[in-house]
């Protein structure tokens, strides 16, 4: 995490495995992502991928708060009680379902104000730097990721209303725990959502229009596609983190469902 002031944008040398959350503390100009440009101003919140496909065109001297999310940040320390697998799943989910265009990250007004308050708390603790600051920052980042995940889920549904509230909750849960194979097993989901294990597959297909296995596989492949395009992670690392046997297994699945292998997708990007 860092606070940086720019009179003129400079390419940043640090890379991250997932993305950076950017809070504009003051200033204005144009944000460019994938050659698309939109104005930015004070209090805007943006998401920037690791790949070098963005820049800010500064019109007035601008001060940014950058919060960088890397996989190393989610390696638990000894005696650490934080559920890092949940953090990691949400990072993947947010990255896979972000449109990677410039502009405000959060459309919901209430959620946007909530994230601003949390980022202000993060900035305060970052500048204070006392013995409790790291813990308080971490706690606020957990809340921010949860809000971003909720907004990403709304983007997936695109206004679609799911009549069965239990199935809506089930989809939320699966999406937020996609890389935790134990928590998205039929046995675990059946037990926690009160659905018979023998009926679960039929229940899921009836509500989703596809099998549970296909839904999970395609969701993981969407994550893999976003990771290979927008992050610096190796294909081997992406395959391992998403639960594929190896990079060859991931490549085969990607070619089968999307017609292109991982390396081809990365080079094309």
Kinemage of the C-alpha trace (Angstrom):
@kinemage 1
@onewidth
@group {chain A} dominant
@subgroup {mainchain}
@vectorlist {calphas} color= white
{ca unk a 1} P 0.000 0.000 0.000
{ca unk a 2} L 1.260 3.486 -0.792
{ca unk a 3} L 0.224 7.111 -1.200
{ca unk a 4} L 1.674 8.769 -4.325
{ca unk a 5} L 1.307 12.257 -5.817
{ca unk a 6} L 1.687 12.854 -9.563
{ca unk a 7} L 1.841 16.068 -11.577
{ca unk a 8} L 2.403 13.804 -14.577
{ca unk a 9} L 1.692 10.072 -14.717
{ca unk a 10} L 4.699 7.754 -14.482
{ca unk a 11} L 4.628 4.060 -15.272
{ca unk a 12} L 4.743 2.156 -12.004
{ca unk a 13} L 7.413 -0.504 -11.726
{ca unk a 14} L 5.784 -2.716 -9.092
{ca unk a 15} L 3.637 -5.615 -10.245
{ca unk a 16} L 0.871 -7.480 -8.450
{ca unk a 17} L -0.649 -10.917 -8.918
{ca unk a 18} L -4.235 -9.688 -8.977
{ca unk a 19} L -5.058 -5.996 -8.996
{ca unk a 20} L -4.715 -2.677 -7.247
{ca unk a 21} L -7.531 -0.752 -5.656
{ca unk a 22} L -7.060 2.968 -6.335
{ca unk a 23} L -8.633 5.749 -4.279
{ca unk a 24} L -8.269 9.264 -5.733
{ca unk a 25} L -7.567 11.487 -2.720
{ca unk a 26} L -7.401 14.722 -4.736
{ca unk a 27} L -6.966 15.901 -8.326
{ca unk a 28} L -8.610 15.169 -11.666
{ca unk a 29} L -7.891 14.054 -15.229
{ca unk a 30} L -8.595 11.101 -17.513
{ca unk a 31} L -8.264 7.407 -16.730
{ca unk a 32} L -7.314 5.166 -19.680
{ca unk a 33} L -7.818 1.381 -19.567
{ca unk a 34} L -7.486 -0.770 -22.680
{ca unk a 35} L -7.392 2.461 -24.741
{ca unk a 36} L -10.789 3.573 -23.386
{ca unk a 37} L -10.762 6.936 -21.576
{ca unk a 38} L -13.088 8.430 -18.968
{ca unk a 39} L -12.729 11.409 -16.612
{ca unk a 40} L -11.695 10.849 -12.994
{ca unk a 41} L -11.923 13.122 -9.968
{ca unk a 42} L -11.477 13.250 -6.212
{ca unk a 43} L -13.044 10.351 -4.251
{ca unk a 44} L -13.236 8.036 -7.285
{ca unk a 45} L -12.455 4.359 -6.667
{ca unk a 46} L -10.915 2.272 -9.459
{ca unk a 47} L -9.608 -1.237 -9.995
{ca unk a 48} L -6.375 -1.621 -11.962
{ca unk a 49} L -5.193 -5.015 -13.239
{ca unk a 50} L -1.550 -6.057 -12.973
{ca unk a 51} L -1.091 -6.035 -16.743
{ca unk a 52} L 0.272 -2.767 -18.184
{ca unk a 53} L -2.830 -1.606 -20.015
{ca unk a 54} L -3.716 1.485 -18.024
{ca unk a 55} L -2.588 5.023 -17.317
{ca unk a 56} L -3.830 8.277 -15.813
{ca unk a 57} L -3.713 11.510 -17.803
{ca unk a 58} L -3.210 14.123 -15.088
{ca unk a 59} L -4.939 17.502 -15.531
{ca unk a 60} L -4.509 18.682 -11.930
{ca unk a 61} L -1.853 17.394 -9.520
{ca unk a 62} L -3.324 14.163 -8.200
{ca unk a 63} L -2.748 12.183 -5.001
{ca unk a 64} L -3.598 8.470 -5.080
{ca unk a 65} L -3.934 5.753 -2.456
{ca unk a 66} L -2.859 2.441 -4.041
{ca unk a 67} L -3.823 -0.803 -2.277
{ca unk a 68} L -2.031 -3.672 -4.000
{ca unk a 69} L -3.392 -7.220 -3.761
{ca unk a 70} L -0.838 -9.996 -4.282
{ca unk a 71} L -1.009 -13.715 -3.567
{ca unk a 72} L 1.847 -13.360 -1.069
{ca unk a 73} L -0.358 -11.127 1.051
{ca unk a 74} L -2.677 -14.070 1.661
{ca unk a 75} L -0.108 -16.518 2.990
{ca unk a 76} L -1.141 -17.119 6.621
{ca unk a 77} L 1.295 -16.431 9.422
{ca unk a 78} L 1.793 -18.799 12.362
{ca unk a 79} L -1.202 -18.866 14.728
{ca unk a 80} L -3.174 -16.786 12.204
{ca unk a 81} L -6.929 -17.280 12.418
{ca unk a 82} L -7.826 -15.382 9.222
{ca unk a 83} L -9.582 -17.419 6.519
{ca unk a 84} L -7.136 -16.678 3.705
{ca unk a 85} L -8.783 -19.120 1.288
{ca unk a 86} L -11.919 -16.949 1.392
{ca unk a 87} L -9.882 -13.822 0.594
{ca unk a 88} L -8.152 -15.615 -2.258
{ca unk a 89} L -11.453 -16.850 -3.703
{ca unk a 90} L -12.917 -13.353 -3.650
{ca unk a 91} L -9.884 -11.882 -5.398
{ca unk a 92} L -10.304 -14.418 -8.195
{ca unk a 93} L -14.057 -13.798 -8.357
{ca unk a 94} L -13.695 -9.999 -8.538
{ca unk a 95} L -10.972 -10.165 -11.200
{ca unk a 96} L -12.930 -12.632 -13.368
{ca unk a 97} L -16.112 -10.547 -13.309
{ca unk a 98} L -14.725 -7.026 -13.639
{ca unk a 99} L -15.262 -5.475 -17.103
{ca unk a 100} L -11.764 -3.897 -17.127
{ca unk a 101} L -12.990 -0.560 -18.405
{ca unk a 102} L -12.237 2.845 -16.862
{ca unk a 103} L -14.671 4.548 -14.532
{ca unk a 104} L -16.097 4.066 -11.061
{ca unk a 105} L -15.638 0.544 -9.700
{ca unk a 106} L -18.814 0.475 -7.594
{ca unk a 107} L -22.180 1.551 -8.999
{ca unk a 108} L -24.267 1.150 -5.856
{ca unk a 109} L -24.238 4.531 -4.050
{ca unk a 110} L -24.467 3.074 -0.551
{ca unk a 111} L -21.710 0.548 -1.179
{ca unk a 112} L -19.504 3.228 -2.736
{ca unk a 113} L -19.808 5.449 0.341
{ca unk a 114} L -19.116 2.482 2.602
{ca unk a 115} L -15.934 1.586 0.719
{ca unk a 116} L -14.794 5.221 0.861
{ca unk a 117} L -15.176 5.197 4.653
{ca unk a 118} L -13.232 1.942 4.883
{ca unk a 119} L -10.450 3.292 2.651
{ca unk a 120} L -10.244 6.434 4.784
{ca unk a 121} L -9.766 4.175 7.811
{ca unk a 122} L -7.076 2.223 5.922
{ca unk a 123} L -5.283 5.471 5.053
{ca unk a 124} L -5.497 6.694 8.655
{ca unk a 125} L -3.938 3.484 10.005
{ca unk a 126} L -1.344 3.439 7.226
{ca unk a 127} L -0.165 6.895 8.267
{ca unk a 128} L -0.453 6.180 12.008
{ca unk a 129} L 1.593 2.946 11.870
{ca unk a 130} L 1.200 1.798 15.454
{ca unk a 131} L 1.164 -1.743 16.844
{ca unk a 132} L -2.517 -2.312 15.965
{ca unk a 133} L -2.503 -0.678 12.530
{ca unk a 134} L -1.730 -3.814 10.483
{ca unk a 135} L -4.618 -5.713 12.087
{ca unk a 136} L -7.071 -2.828 11.595
{ca unk a 137} L -6.009 -2.411 7.953
{ca unk a 138} L -6.498 -6.132 7.329
{ca unk a 139} L -9.959 -6.065 8.907
{ca unk a 140} L -11.038 -3.162 6.709
{ca unk a 141} L -9.680 -4.863 3.589
{ca unk a 142} L -11.760 -7.959 4.385
{ca unk a 143} L -14.869 -5.762 4.416
{ca unk a 144} L -13.862 -4.011 1.178
{ca unk a 145} L -13.384 -7.325 -0.629
{ca unk a 146} L -16.797 -8.507 0.566
{ca unk a 147} L -18.472 -5.356 -0.809
{ca unk a 148} L -16.621 -5.640 -4.140
{ca unk a 149} L -17.674 -9.288 -4.380
{ca unk a 150} L -21.304 -8.351 -3.760
{ca unk a 151} L -21.170 -5.774 -6.552
{ca unk a 152} L -19.489 -8.252 -8.904
{ca unk a 153} L -22.286 -10.737 -8.200
{ca unk a 154} L -24.872 -8.088 -9.124
{ca unk a 155} L -23.012 -7.588 -12.393
{ca unk a 156} L -23.255 -11.296 -13.191
{ca unk a 157} L -27.000 -11.365 -12.614
{ca unk a 158} L -27.479 -8.130 -14.645
{ca unk a 159} L -30.837 -7.431 -13.089
{ca unk a 160} L -32.036 -11.036 -13.369
{ca unk a 161} L -34.191 -12.032 -10.433
{ca unk a 162} L -33.803 -15.577 -9.112
{ca unk a 163} L -37.166 -16.626 -7.730
{ca unk a 164} L -35.707 -19.330 -5.488
{ca unk a 165} L -33.935 -17.378 -2.727
{ca unk a 166} L -32.144 -20.518 -1.535
{ca unk a 167} L -30.646 -21.027 -4.984
{ca unk a 168} L -29.549 -17.355 -5.111
{ca unk a 169} L -27.764 -17.825 -1.787
{ca unk a 170} L -26.253 -21.054 -3.082
{ca unk a 171} L -24.814 -19.297 -6.152
{ca unk a 172} L -23.385 -16.509 -4.004
{ca unk a 173} L -21.686 -19.095 -1.813
{ca unk a 174} L -20.284 -21.123 -4.704
{ca unk a 175} L -18.921 -18.040 -6.472
{ca unk a 176} L -17.275 -16.720 -3.316
{ca unk a 177} L -15.616 -20.074 -2.511
{ca unk a 178} L -14.842 -21.252 -6.038
{ca unk a 179} L -11.259 -22.363 -5.351
{ca unk a 180} L -12.039 -24.171 -2.104
{ca unk a 181} L -12.885 -27.660 -3.357
{ca unk a 182} L -14.115 -28.830 0.053
{ca unk a 183} L -16.611 -25.976 0.438
{ca unk a 184} L -18.046 -26.422 -3.073
{ca unk a 185} L -18.395 -30.181 -2.894
{ca unk a 186} L -21.930 -31.543 -3.261
{ca unk a 187} L -21.672 -33.093 0.186
{ca unk a 188} L -20.769 -29.796 1.859
{ca unk a 189} L -23.296 -27.708 -0.082
{ca unk a 190} L -26.106 -30.201 0.493
{ca unk a 191} L -25.485 -30.269 4.222
{ca unk a 192} L -25.219 -26.482 4.588
{ca unk a 193} L -28.153 -25.529 2.348
{ca unk a 194} L -30.583 -28.238 3.405
{ca unk a 195} L -30.712 -29.979 0.022
{ca unk a 196} L -30.647 -33.750 -0.271
{ca unk a 197} L -27.325 -34.913 -1.728
{ca unk a 198} L -29.166 -37.287 -4.070
{ca unk a 199} L -31.403 -34.427 -5.301
{ca unk a 200} L -28.705 -31.705 -5.439
{ca unk a 201} L -27.627 -32.223 -9.070
{ca unk a 202} L -31.201 -32.182 -10.362
{ca unk a 203} L -32.008 -29.116 -8.206
{ca unk a 204} L -28.996 -27.217 -9.540
{ca unk a 205} L -29.661 -28.083 -13.203
{ca unk a 206} L -33.340 -27.119 -12.900
{ca unk a 207} L -32.431 -23.664 -11.563
{ca unk a 208} L -29.215 -22.937 -13.480
{ca unk a 209} L -29.988 -24.580 -16.818
{ca unk a 210} L -26.699 -26.515 -16.715
{ca unk a 211} L -25.070 -29.141 -14.553
{ca unk a 212} L -23.273 -28.216 -11.348
{ca unk a 213} L -19.984 -29.638 -12.694
{ca unk a 214} L -20.227 -27.560 -15.902
{ca unk a 215} L -21.034 -24.407 -13.930
{ca unk a 216} L -17.998 -24.830 -11.670
{ca unk a 217} L -15.661 -25.704 -14.558
{ca unk a 218} L -16.752 -22.755 -16.718
{ca unk a 219} L -16.481 -20.403 -13.739
{ca unk a 220} L -12.921 -21.574 -13.096
{ca unk a 221} L -12.047 -21.178 -16.766
{ca unk a 222} L -13.363 -17.585 -16.714
{ca unk a 223} L -11.124 -16.935 -13.729
{ca unk a 224} L -8.168 -18.544 -15.526
{ca unk a 225} L -8.794 -16.404 -18.614
{ca unk a 226} L -8.840 -13.202 -16.551
{ca unk a 227} L -5.756 -14.248 -14.606
{ca unk a 228} L -3.704 -14.977 -17.724
{ca unk a 229} L -4.742 -11.707 -19.391
{ca unk a 230} L -4.715 -9.285 -16.487
{ca unk a 231} L -2.115 -10.635 -14.043
{ca unk a 232} L 1.544 -11.592 -14.054
{ca unk a 233} L 0.879 -15.071 -12.606
{ca unk a 234} L 2.423 -18.023 -14.441
{ca unk a 235} L 0.102 -20.495 -16.180
{ca unk a 236} L 1.414 -23.235 -13.899
{ca unk a 237} L 0.562 -21.144 -10.840
{ca unk a 238} L -2.934 -20.346 -12.149
{ca unk a 239} L -3.630 -24.031 -12.874
{ca unk a 240} L -2.488 -25.124 -9.421
{ca unk a 241} L -4.460 -22.422 -7.572
{ca unk a 242} L -7.667 -23.242 -9.453
{ca unk a 243} L -7.413 -26.964 -8.739
{ca unk a 244} L -6.395 -28.292 -12.178
{ca unk a 245} L -3.991 -31.222 -12.294
{ca unk a 246} L -1.351 -29.180 -14.128
{ca unk a 247} L -1.024 -26.503 -16.830
{ca unk a 248} L -1.630 -29.102 -19.572
{ca unk a 249} L -4.950 -30.069 -17.989
{ca unk a 250} L -5.984 -26.400 -17.811
{ca unk a 251} L -4.957 -25.859 -21.440
{ca unk a 252} L -7.010 -28.829 -22.634
{ca unk a 253} L -10.117 -27.611 -20.820
{ca unk a 254} L -9.640 -24.048 -22.099
{ca unk a 255} L -9.266 -25.216 -25.711
{ca unk a 256} L -12.278 -27.520 -25.394
{ca unk a 257} L -14.614 -24.816 -24.081
{ca unk a 258} L -13.189 -21.607 -25.577
{ca unk a 259} L -11.116 -22.758 -28.549
{ca unk a 260} L -7.832 -21.232 -27.313
{ca unk a 261} L -5.069 -22.338 -24.965
{ca unk a 262} L -3.747 -20.218 -22.102
{ca unk a 263} L -0.542 -19.141 -23.829
{ca unk a 264} L -2.473 -18.172 -26.953
{ca unk a 265} L -4.842 -16.067 -24.826
{ca unk a 266} L -1.949 -14.331 -23.042
{ca unk a 267} L -0.112 -13.550 -26.284
{ca unk a 268} L -3.315 -12.301 -27.905
{ca unk a 269} L -3.935 -9.948 -24.982
